[in-house]
Amino acid sequence: MAQKHVTGRQLRHGRPEESLSPAESLTIKKRGGKVFQMTRMNAGTRDINAQMDRLFKDIPPEGPRVKSDLVRVLLEARE
C-alpha cells in the first residue's frame, strides 16, 4: 500500500484525496505535531436494495408483525 505525505496547509488549499487510487493512504502532518491518516476505500457499485436488506438483517423486528397499506397512509398524509 502506497503512502503520500501532505501538510495541513496543502490539505486546506487542495484536494489531494481525489488523486488517491483505491487502498492508497494519505498521511497528514499538522504543525502542532498531530498526524492523521486518510485511506481511500473502494466503495464499488452501490445497490440500494442490497443495502436495505443488510439493514433489515442487522436490525431485528421487535414486537408483533403489523400489516399496513402504505399507499393508503401516503394518500392520507397528502390530504
C-alpha positions in Angstrom: 0.0 0.0 0.0 1.5 3.3 -1.1 1.5 6.4 1.1 1.6 10.1 0.3 2.5 12.8 2.8 1.0 16.3 2.8 0.8 19.2 5.3 -2.3 20.7 6.8 -1.8 23.8 4.5 -1.7 21.6 1.4 -4.8 19.9 2.6 -6.7 23.2 3.0 -5.6 24.5 -0.4 -6.3 21.4 -2.4 -8.0 18.1 -2.6 -5.2 15.5 -2.5 -7.6 12.7 -1.7 -9.0 12.9 -5.2 -5.7 11.7 -6.7 -5.6 8.6 -4.4 -6.1 5.3 -6.0 -8.1 2.6 -4.1 -6.4 1.3 -0.9 -3.8 4.2 -1.1 -3.4 6.2 2.0 -2.6 9.8 2.7 -0.7 10.9 5.9 -1.4 14.5 7.0 1.1 16.1 9.4 -0.1 19.2 11.2 2.3 21.9 12.6 1.3 21.1 16.1 2.5 17.5 15.8 -0.8 15.8 15.1 -0.7 13.1 12.4 -3.8 11.9 10.6 -4.1 9.1 8.0 -6.8 9.0 5.3 -7.3 5.9 3.2 -9.4 5.7 0.1 -11.7 2.7 0.2 -13.1 1.2 -3.0 -16.9 1.6 -2.5 -17.7 -0.3 -5.7 -21.2 -0.1 -7.2 -24.0 0.8 -4.8 -27.2 -1.2 -4.7 -29.9 0.4 -2.6 -31.8 -2.9 -2.4 -28.8 -4.8 -1.0 -28.1 -2.0 1.5 -31.7 -2.2 2.7 -31.5 -6.0 3.0 -28.4 -5.7 5.1 -30.0 -3.0 7.3 -33.1 -5.2 7.9 -30.9 -8.2 8.8 -28.9 -6.1 11.3 -32.0 -4.6 13.0 -34.3 -7.5 14.1 -38.0 -6.6 14.3 -39.4 -6.0 17.7 -43.0 -6.9 18.7 -45.7 -8.5 16.6 -45.8 -8.0 12.9 -48.3 -5.4 11.7 -49.6 -5.3 8.2 -50.2 -1.8 6.8 -51.3 -0.3 3.5 -48.5 2.2 2.7 -50.4 3.7 -0.3 -53.3 4.5 1.9 -51.1 6.0 4.6 -49.3 8.2 2.0 -52.6 9.4 0.4 -54.0 10.2 3.9 -50.8 12.2 4.7 -51.2 14.3 1.5 -54.8 15.3 2.4 
